Amino acid sequence: MRRTRLTPEREAELYEAVLALLREVGYDALTMDAVAARTRASKATLYRQWKGKPELVASALRHNKPMSLADIDTGTVRGDLQSMVCSADQDRMDKDAALMRGLQHAIHRDPDLKQALREVLIQPEMDALDAMFRRAVDRGEIEAGNPALPFVGHMVLGGFIARPLIEDRTADSEYLSRYIDAVILPALGL
């Protein structure tokens, strides 16, 4: 983990500037110079905190998440999954979906961005999802050998990605809640 001399407020300000620039110009046109200028920070400060643009972008996206899956533990799988999607603000979901659509092309072209997103954003959430399901197995709620367990992350992501492609609509909380009940829970035998 990196060490920071930035206050949490200053770090949040930097992250908000990165996200604003991503929305305005996209990943390819976003530069450390632009972030430095927007935030009145030196490039040296930015590079001291983050190795480069991929790590800064991944950290900004992580910071932007309204909650971490690691913070969810309602005592049931359904409760945990519903908490994951029902507390989301629709405006924020729309903005986040637009950000991710904008990054999809860059992710496939930039292996450093892909790696940074995996390390900073994706793997911690996958680890938290695994912990969520280990608790469910320990409670006897799900069979330990359930063949769907390794694919829950894929199913959740599929709900976010498929709706805009198929219906030209953002995957909102109501849709995701129904998706959990109709697709994920039955796959888990619940």
N, C-alpha and C positions, 0 to 999 in steps of 0.2 A: 504494500500500500504506500502511496506517495505521501510525503510530509508536506504540509502546507503552512505557510505563514499568513495566508489570507484569512480574513474573518469570514464566518459563514455568510454574512450579508454581502460581502464583496464577491465571494465565490458565486453566490446566487445571482448577483448582478452580471457577472461574466457569463454564466450559463444562459441567462435570459437573452443576452446580446447574441450569443451563438445561435440560439434557436430563432431569434428574429432574423438574423442574417440568413440562416438556412431557408426560412420561409420566403425571404425576399429574393435571394440570388441562387439558391440551390447549393448543393455540396461542392460541386466542381468549382464554382466561382467564389466560394467562401475561402478567405485566406486568413492567416494569422495576422497579417498587416491590417486587414479590415477589422478583425476582432480587437486588436490593440487600439486602433483609431476610435472605434465605437465606444470602447470602455475606458479610454484614456489610461491604458496600461502599457507597459513596455513589452515588446516581443520577448525580451529576456525573461520577464516574469512569467509569461505564458509558457515558454519552453521549459522553465524551471519546474512548473507545476505539472505540465503534460508534455509528453515526448513530442507530440505534433498534433496536427489537425485531427487525425482519426481518434486519438485518445480524448481530445477536448470535446469533439462532437459526441462520442459515446458517453462521456461523463455528463455532458449537458442533458442528453436524453435520459440518462439514469436519474439525474437530479429532478427532471421534469415529471417523473412518474408520481402520480398522486399517492401511491402506497406501494409497499413491497409485499410480495406474497409471504415473505418470512414473518410479517407482522400479523398474519391472519391465522386464527385458531379458534373456530366457533364450537368445536367439539363434534362436528359432523362434516362429512365430505360435501354434502349438498350445501350446507351453510357456508363452508369455506369457499366453494366455487361461486356461490351466489354473492358472497361478500366481495369477491374479486371483481365482479362486473357491475353489481348494483349500486355501488357508491360512486361510480364514475359520472362526471358531469358531461352532458352531451356536447356542449361547445368544445370542451377540452378533447373529447374523443374525436370529434371532427378534425380539430387542428392536429392532433397526434397522428390520425390516419393520413392526413395530407402530408405531414412530415415524413412518415414512413414510405408513402408512395414515392415521394421525391428522392428518397435515399435508395430505393430498390435498385435502380440502375447503377448507382455508384458502388453499392455493396458488391455487385457482381464484377465490376471492373477493378476495384481497389482492394487487394487482399489485406492491406494494413487496416482499412476501415472494417472489413469483415471480421478480422481477428479482434480488433478493439471492441466491436459490438458484442462479439461472443464472450470475451473476457469480462467486460464491464457491465453489460446489460443482460445478455441472454443466459449465460451460465449461472449467475446468482439466482435468477428467477427459476431456472430449471432445477437447481439444487433445492430451492424452497418448495417447489411443486413436489419433488421427490419426498421431501420431509413431510409434507402434507399427507401424502399417500402412505408413507410408513406409519404415521400416527393412525390412519384409518385401518391399516392392516393390524396394528397392535391392538386397536379397539375391537377387532373382529368384524369391522364394518365391510371390509373388502377381503376377498381371498388373496393370499400372498402370491399365488401363481397366476392371477388373472392376466390373460394375454393382452388385455387392452392397456394395462398400466404403463408400459413403455411408450404408448402412443397418445397419452392424454395431452401432452404439450402440443403435439401435432394437431390434435382435434381442436384445441382451444384456438390456436393460431389459424387453423382452417376456417373457423367461424368468422374471424376478423377479416380474412382475405376474400373468402368466397362471396359474401353478401354484396360488396361493392361490384364485383365482377358479374355476378348473376343478376342482381336486382338493381344495380346502380344506386344503392343506398348504403349509408354508413351502418356498420354493425353497432346499433345502439344498445343500451342496457336491457331494454325489454326483449329485443331479439336475442341477445346473448343469454339472458335468463331462460328463455324458451329453448334455446339451443342446448344449454346445459342439461335441462330436464329431458329433452327428447333424444339427444345424441350421446352425450358423455356419460350420464348416469346409467342409462341402459347398457352401454358398452362395459361399464364396471359391474354390472349385475345388480344395480340398485334401483 
